[in-house]
Amino acid sequence: MANGGGGGGGGGSGLRMSSNIHANHLSLDASSSSSSSSSSSSSSSSSVHEPKMNALIIPVTMEVPCDSRGQRMWWAFLASSMVTFFGGLFIILLWRTLKYLWTVCCHCGGKAKEAQKINNGSSQADGTLKPADEKEEVVAAEVGWMTSVKDWAGVMISAQTLTGRVLVVLVFALSIGALVIYFIDSSNPIESCQNFYKDFTLQIDMAFNVFFLLYFGLRFIAANDKLWFWLEVNSVVDFFTVPPVFVSVYLNRSWLGLRFLRALRLIQFSEILQFLNILKTSNSIKLVNLLSIFISTWLTAAGFIHLVENSGDPWENFQNHQALTYWECVYLLMVTMSTVGYGDVYAKTTLGRLFMVFFILGGLAMFARYVPEIAALILNRNKFGGTFNKHGGRKHIVVCGHITLESVSNFLKDFLHKDRDDVNVEIVFLHNISPNLELEALFKRHFTQVEFYQGSVLNPHDLARVKIESADACLILANKYCADPDAEDASNIMRVISIKNYHPKIRIITQMLQYHNKAHLLNIPSWNWKEGDDAICLAELKLGFIAQSCLAQGLSTMLANLFSMRSFIKIEEDTWQKYYLEGVSNEMYTEYLSSAFVGLSFPTVCELCFVKLKLLMIAIEYKSANRESRSRKRILINPGNHLKIQEGTLGFFIASDAKEVKRAFFYCKACHDDITDPKRIKKCGCKRLEDEQPSTLSPKKKQRNGGMRNSPGSSPKLMRHDPLLIPGNDQIDNMDSNVKKYDSTGMFHWCAPKEIEKVILTRSEAAMTVLSGHVVVCIFGDVSSALIGLRNLVMPLRASNFHYHELKHIVFVGSIEYLKREWETLHNFPKVSILPGTPLSRADLRAVNINLCDMCVILSANQNNIDDTSLQDKECILASLNIKSMQFDDSIGVLQANSQGFTPPGMDRTSPDNSPVHGMLRQPSITTGVNIPIITELVNDTNVQFLDQDDDDDPDTELYLTQPFACGTAFAVSVLDSLMSATYFNDNILTLIRTLVTGGATPELEALIAEENALRGGYSTPQTLANRDRCRVAQLALLDGPFADLGDGGCYGDLFCKALKTYNMLCFGIYRLRDAHLSTPSQCTKRYVITNPPYEFELVPTDLIFCLMQFDHNAGQSRASLSHSSHSSQSSSKKSSSVHSIPSTANRPNRPKSRESRDKQNATRMNRMGQAEKKWFTDEPDNAYPRNIQIKPMSTHMANQINQYKSTSSLIPPIREVEDEC
C-alpha cells in the first residue's frame, strides 16, 4: 500500500493510511485533534487529502500495541470462521469417505474368509474363528464406550431431564446476553483496537463463547449425523461467532463482524418456553413461533446491512460507506418489508443494495404472511382466558352449564335483587363459548360483581382458573328448552362428576330436567345433601305446581311469586293489578325466633307474628328430642296447637323485605309488648340468649353453621296432632294391615299395578260415564316425543293426606302411543283413566265432561322440537282457545246424572264437596268454555299474550305481570329459575317448596324410585299411617259456612285469627274475582291471586281463601260440622238408600276381563248402580275398570249420609267402613 505522507510531531499521535484502508467514521475525532502540530510543508497535501484521510483513520491508543500502519484485519476474523467451517466439513466428508472405503474392503475380505472357512472344513474353522471372535469383542467394547459417551452427551443436552433443561435454558440466556453485548458494541467502530484485559464487554463475550464452544462439543458428540449437524443453523451461528472472539484476544482487535447472527437463537424462544411449561395452548405456541421467527430474521438482516453500509464495498476500497447506527438499519428494514419506503434512510453500498433486492422479496412475503397472522392471534386471543383473582373478604360462586343471555339475565335479576340482605358475593361464569355482544354487555353492566371466563368445567385447568376450590358454591344451569332432556341431564351430571372429582367438598346446586335422572346423582360418592348439595328438578316442580293448582287454583302463581324476588310496584288506581302487585312483592324468608316465643304453641306464635309483627309464619324447623331419629331437625308446616316453640327455632316467613323478618328475632315481650307500630321493633337492651348463639343469621342466608340440610327430595315427617275439631282424639285409622293401600313410605295412595288396557276408555264409554269433579289432562305427544314425567303430576294428587274418596279422578286425553311410554310410572296410582284421542277434538273433550271438571291441564311433550320459539306453544294455545270457545247445554249433564240416580257433586249446592272447607266453590252451571278452570303450560313467556284474547297485556310485559299468570291459568317453567339463587341463600327454601308441591316426597321414596322406577306397596302400620298426618293446601269459600259472616265487609285479619284458633287452619292468600272491586255486577269469572293481604284488608263474599289445612281423621263428621246442619234436611230422603247400596267387600262380584263381556255388562249398567257406586272404593285392578267407574258417587256428601244414617255418638264415626275399602 502507498503511504500518503508522514505526519510530523506528537509522537505519532496521528497515522496516515493508504487510500485502500478504511477507518470508521466514529474514530475521526482522535486523529483530527492530534494532527494540529503537523509541519507546514504538508499542510497543502493534508488539505487536499482530508476526506480520504478521515476515511482511513482508525483509533489507536498508547496502551494498545496495534499495527503502526493501521492495517485492518477483518479478513483474519472472517478467515477463522471460514477455515473452521470448511475445515470441519472437509474432515467429516473425508472421514465418511474413508469409512465407506473401509466398509467396502472389509465386506470383500469377509466374503473371502467365509469362502476359505467353507473350504478348510469345520476343524480349521474353529481355529480361525477364535481370533475373529476376539476382535469382535474388542470392537464391541469400543462401540459400547463410544455409545456411552454419546448417550451421556445426549442426556446433557436433552430437555427431558432437569440437567438438560437447565443447560438448554442457560445456553439460550447466554445467547441473548451475547446479542445484547453486540447491541452495545454496535455503537463502536466496526473494527477497533481493544485491550482484552481492560475491555469488560470483551471478557464477558469471551466467557460466553467458551461456554458455547463446550456446548457445541456436547451437541457434536450427541449428534447421530455429524454432517447434518455441521450444517445446522445453530452450528453455523457458532462458526461465525465463536472463532472471531479468540482471534480478537490474539490480535487485541475487535471486529463487529457477524456477531449479529446470535439473533437467530431467538427462533428457539418458543421451545424454551415449552420446556419451562409456560406455553401450553396451541395458539400461544403458534404466536410465539411467528414472533420469534419474524424478529430474529428482522434483527439478523439489520445486522448485515449495518456491517456492509458502515464498511463499504471492498472493490471500492471501502470508500462508499455511510455512517448508520444499528437501529437505523432496523428501521430501514421495517419500512422496506412493509413496502412503505420513506427514502430517508437507504443503502448506498452495492452489497447493501444487492442484499436489499433479495431481502425485499423474502421480507415482503414474510411480512405479508406473518404480520396478519400475528395480529389475528393477538386480536382474537381469548380475552376471557385469564385467571380469577379472589378479592379479600368476598365470597364467590361459579355458574356454569347453559349460559345464554336469557338464563344469565334471569339469574342475575334474582340473585342481585335489592331486597336481598347484603349480597357480597362475586359471580364467576364459566362457559366454553365466548359470549355474544348482548351477553358481554350484560356482564359489563354488572362488572363489579360479575366476571366471565371461557373454559369448561370438564377441564381441571379451567376449574383451577376460576378457583373452584375456594368457591362458596357451584351452580349449574340447565337448558330448559332442549330437544333431548335426558342428554342435557347427562351433561350436567358429567359436570357434577368433574367438579366433585376436582374438589369433593364444593357445594353444588344443579338443575335437572327429568325426575328419574336425579337418581344418577346419588351414584357420585362425594354428593352429599347434608353439605348443601341440591338438585332442582324442573319437571318435578313444574308438574307439582300444576298439580297443586288442580287442588287450589292459582296456587302455582302464588308459590312462584313467593320464591322469586320482585320489586314493589305501586299503583294508585283501585284495580286488580294494585292488590295483585302488593302480594307479588312478598317473598319467603327464614329467621330464628326470639326467646320470647319459647313455650308458646305454633298457632299462638303465628297469630302474634301476624297481628303484632305483620309477619306470616307458615312453618318452623323443629328439633326432635329423639336422638335416635334419622333426622333430628324437621321442617313442619303448620304443625298445630300441640307443638311448643323451642329455643333457637328457625321460622319460615312470608314478608316483603328481609329487614321485616328481623322483627321475629328482635321481639322482646318486656320491651315491645305495648308497641303498636311494627317498624319500631328493633334490637333492645335486654340480654337474650340469641345474642350469645352463633345462629343469628340474616334472612335469606344459608343456614350453614348448625342450619338444617335437607335433601332435594326431602319432605320431613310431620308430628302427629289432634284431629280437626275432635280434641283429644289421636287414634290411627283402624285399617286392615294385610291390605296395601299406600306405598311403602305411607306418603301416597297406592294400588296394585294395572295393565294400560284396563284403564282405557272409548269415547262412548267415557260419554256414558258421568265424570264430575275430576281432572282432565290434555297431553300432546307421540311415540318420538321426550317424556315429561307425568308421575310428578299424579303423585301430588294421590298424596295420602287425602282420604280415598277425596281423590280427584284423573283422565288423560292424548296419544295412546305416548301414554304407553309413561304408563310404567303411573300404573300404581288409583283412579286414573285414559281416553285415546286428541285434545283438539271437541268430541273427546265432551266425552270426558270437561265442563264438569275441577281442572283442565294442558301439557305438551313436543314443545322443544321446534326451532321457532314463537311456535313452541302452538298446540297448547290452540287447545286452550278451543276449550274456551266451546258451548255446553247444562241440562244434558244434569239429565244424565239424574237418570243414574244422583246429581253430580258440583251441581248440588248442598253437597259437602262444595262446603267451604272442601275446596273451591263451583259455579252453579257452566255453559261456556271460558268458565272452565284451565291451566296451560307454556315454554315461551311471550306466548302468554295469546291465551286471553280479551286482556290488554302488552307483548313486552313480563310474565308475572300478565293477566293469565296472575289468574293462575298459565304457568311457564322460566319462573323456576329463581329457585337457583333462593336455594343458594337458603337451602331450606327448596325443601319447603318441594314439601308443599310434591305431596310429600321423601328421601326413602326417591331411593326406591331410583332402584325400581315405580312405587312399592306397603302394609299399613302405625308408622306409615302417621305420615298421612300432614297439612295440605285447600281453598276456603266465604259465600256460606262458618266464615260467611266475615265474607261481607269483614277484615282478613279477623278471618285469619278465627280460622287459626278454631280449626288450626293457616290462611295465606286470597283468590278473588277480577272485577270484585267494581261497583257494578260483572259476568267475568276470572280470578287473581292476592298473597298475604294485610290485617285490615276487606273481604268480599265471593273470595276464596288459600289455607293450610290439617289432616282430618274424621272427614265426614268434620265436614258435617263445618257445613252446619243446612245440608241434612234437603238430602234426608236419599241417605238410607245410599248406605244400602254399599255391599261388603267379601261379596263383591268379579268383573269380566274381556272387552266383549264388558260390553254386555255395559248394556245393563243403568240397573246396577249399586255395584258401580261401590266399585269406587276398591284398589284392586280387577275392580278398577274406568268404563264402569262412577265419578264421586261416594263423595263426602255420601259419607255424611252414612254418618247421619248410623250412630254418631262415638268419636270415630262409622265412616271407617268406607275407609276400610279405600
Order of alpha helices (4+ residues) and beta strands (2+ residues): alpha-alpha-alpha-alpha-alpha-beta-alpha-alpha-alpha-alpha-beta-alpha-alpha-alpha-alpha-beta-alpha-beta-alpha-beta-alpha-beta-alpha-beta-alpha-beta-alpha-alpha-alpha-beta-alpha-beta-beta-beta-alpha-alpha-alpha-beta-alpha-beta-alpha-beta-alpha-beta-alpha-beta-alpha-alpha-beta-alpha-beta-alpha-alpha-alpha-beta-alpha-beta-alpha-alpha-beta-beta-beta-alpha-alpha-alpha-alpha-alpha-alpha
